[in-house]
Amino acid sequence: MSEILNQLYATIASRKTNAPPDSYTARLFAAGENEIVKKIGEEAIEVIVAAKGQSDERVVSEMADLMYHALVLLAARGIAWRAVEAELARRFR
């Protein structure tokens, strides 16, 4: 997968222990897993809405939001992004 996802995951994970007061990611961690999964649900719906009638640019933007929030959930649970990469590689074989 993209190196940017690895870099983004590392930044997100660092916000768990180094929580700058102005960090949206740190606020998500503080709000807890229920809030994180709520955001994933909202973003998934926005991807669907964009796919069903909006521009490709909007789909890309909403997909980026969904991926970001999914990475936040992984980091919150202590699951490394590499575990997802490994699962995708296993399925691809």
C-alpha positions in Angstrom: 0.0 0.0 0.0 0.9 3.6 -0.2 3.6 5.0 2.0 1.3 7.9 2.8 -1.0 5.5 4.6 1.9 4.3 6.7 2.9 7.9 7.5 -0.7 8.9 8.3 -1.1 5.9 10.6 2.1 6.8 12.4 1.0 10.3 12.9 -2.5 9.2 14.1 -1.0 6.7 16.5 1.3 9.3 17.9 -1.7 11.4 18.9 -2.7 8.8 21.4 0.3 9.6 23.6 1.2 13.1 22.4 -2.1 14.9 22.3 -1.8 18.5 21.1 -4.8 20.5 22.4 -5.7 21.6 18.8 -5.6 18.1 17.4 -8.8 16.7 15.9 -7.3 13.2 16.1 -6.5 13.7 19.8 -10.1 14.9 20.4 -11.4 11.7 18.7 -9.3 9.5 21.0 -10.5 11.4 24.0 -14.1 11.0 22.9 -13.7 7.2 22.8 -14.4 4.3 20.4 -18.1 5.0 20.2 -17.5 8.4 18.7 -14.8 7.1 16.4 -17.1 4.4 15.0 -19.9 6.9 14.7 -17.6 9.1 12.5 -16.8 6.0 10.4 -20.5 5.4 9.8 -21.1 9.0 8.9 -18.2 9.0 6.5 -19.3 5.7 4.9 -22.7 7.2 4.2 -21.1 10.3 2.7 -19.1 8.1 0.4 -22.3 6.4 -0.8 -24.1 9.7 -1.3 -21.1 11.0 -3.3 -20.9 7.9 -5.4 -24.6 8.1 -6.3 -24.7 11.6 -7.6 -21.7 13.7 -7.0 -18.4 14.3 -8.8 -15.4 12.0 -8.7 -13.6 14.6 -6.7 -16.2 14.5 -4.0 -16.0 10.7 -3.9 -12.2 10.9 -3.5 -12.6 13.5 -0.7 -15.2 11.5 1.2 -13.1 8.3 0.7 -10.1 10.0 2.2 -12.2 11.0 5.2 -13.4 7.4 5.6 -9.9 6.0 5.4 -8.6 8.6 7.9 -11.3 7.6 10.4 -10.7 3.9 9.8 -7.0 4.5 10.7 -8.1 6.3 13.9 -10.1 3.3 14.9 -7.2 0.9 14.2 -4.9 3.1 16.3 -7.4 3.4 19.1 -7.5 -0.4 19.3 -3.8 -0.8 19.0 -4.0 -2.6 15.7 -1.1 -1.8 13.3 -1.9 -0.7 9.8 0.5 -3.4 8.7 -2.0 -6.0 10.0 -4.6 -4.7 7.5 -1.9 -4.7 4.7 -1.1 -8.3 5.6 -4.7 -9.3 5.5 -5.2 -7.7 2.1 -2.0 -9.4 0.8 -3.3 -12.8 2.1 -6.6 -12.3 0.3 -4.9 -11.2 -2.9 -2.9 -14.4 -3.1 
